[in-house]
Amino acid sequence: MPDAGTAPLWIIAACAFALLLALLRLVRGPTPADRVVALDIVFSASLALTAAMALATGRVLFLDIALGLALVGFVATVVWARVVERTGGGR
């Protein structure tokens, strides 16, 4: 189990892997619904990266950035999901 000193490194490594897979899904598709889910994973990984930066540096400013990013990610996911639903792109 990682200690408090190496926890940000583990978080960064896991997020980099998740971002790689999500960006691959974002580019390849095959449906717009898959792209919406991949975009949500990108936002979630970005949140985890900002939390890791807060842990690594000890600055709580990164948590405020994570809160703003979470709000933007939520709104973006809802909007894209509605667009996909209206256009029937998930079928």
C-alpha positions as CSV (number, residue, x, y, z in Angstrom):
1,M,0.0,0.0,0.0
2,P,1.4,3.4,-1.0
3,D,2.3,5.8,1.8
4,A,1.3,9.5,1.8
5,G,4.4,10.5,0.0
6,T,3.9,8.3,-3.0
7,A,0.1,8.5,-3.2
8,P,0.1,11.5,-5.7
9,L,2.4,9.5,-8.0
10,W,0.1,6.5,-7.9
11,I,-2.9,8.8,-8.6
12,I,-1.1,10.4,-11.5
13,A,-0.1,7.1,-13.0
14,A,-3.7,5.7,-12.7
15,C,-5.1,8.9,-14.2
16,A,-2.7,8.9,-17.1
17,F,-3.8,5.4,-17.9
18,A,-7.5,6.3,-17.7
19,L,-6.9,9.4,-19.8
20,L,-5.2,7.4,-22.5
21,L,-8.0,4.9,-22.7
22,A,-10.7,7.6,-22.6
23,L,-9.0,9.6,-25.3
24,L,-8.8,6.5,-27.4
25,R,-12.5,5.9,-26.9
26,L,-13.2,9.6,-27.6
27,V,-11.5,9.4,-31.0
28,R,-12.6,6.0,-32.1
29,G,-16.3,6.1,-31.0
30,P,-18.1,4.2,-32.4
31,T,-21.3,6.0,-31.2
32,P,-21.8,9.5,-29.9
33,A,-22.9,8.0,-26.6
34,D,-19.5,6.4,-26.2
35,R,-17.9,9.7,-26.8
36,V,-20.0,11.3,-24.1
37,V,-18.9,8.7,-21.6
38,A,-15.3,9.1,-22.6
39,L,-15.6,12.9,-22.1
40,D,-17.0,12.3,-18.6
41,I,-14.0,10.0,-17.8
42,V,-11.6,12.7,-19.0
43,F,-13.3,15.2,-16.6
44,S,-13.1,12.7,-13.8
45,A,-9.5,12.0,-14.4
46,S,-8.8,15.7,-14.5
47,L,-10.5,16.0,-11.1
48,A,-8.3,13.3,-9.7
49,L,-5.2,15.0,-11.1
50,T,-6.1,18.3,-9.5
51,A,-6.6,16.5,-6.2
52,A,-3.2,14.8,-6.6
53,M,-1.7,18.2,-7.1
54,A,-3.3,19.5,-4.0
55,L,-1.8,16.5,-2.1
56,A,1.6,16.9,-3.6
57,T,1.9,20.7,-3.1
58,G,-0.2,21.2,0.0
59,R,-2.1,24.0,-1.6
60,V,-5.9,24.0,-1.2
61,L,-6.3,26.3,-4.3
62,F,-6.2,23.1,-6.4
63,L,-9.3,21.9,-4.6
64,D,-11.2,25.1,-5.7
65,I,-10.0,24.4,-9.2
66,A,-11.3,20.8,-8.9
67,L,-14.7,22.1,-7.7
68,G,-15.0,24.4,-10.7
69,L,-13.9,21.7,-13.1
70,A,-16.5,19.3,-11.6
71,L,-19.2,21.8,-12.2
72,V,-18.1,22.4,-15.8
73,G,-17.8,18.6,-16.4
74,F,-21.3,17.9,-15.0
75,V,-22.9,20.6,-17.2
76,A,-21.0,19.4,-20.3
77,T,-22.0,15.8,-19.7
78,V,-25.7,16.7,-19.3
79,V,-25.7,18.9,-22.4
80,W,-23.9,16.3,-24.6
81,A,-26.2,13.6,-23.3
82,R,-29.3,15.7,-24.2
83,V,-27.8,16.3,-27.7
84,V,-27.2,12.6,-28.2
85,E,-30.7,11.8,-27.0
86,R,-32.3,14.2,-29.3
87,T,-30.4,13.2,-32.4
88,G,-30.7,9.5,-31.7
89,G,-27.0,9.1,-31.9
90,G,-26.8,6.2,-29.3
91,R,-28.7,3.8,-31.6
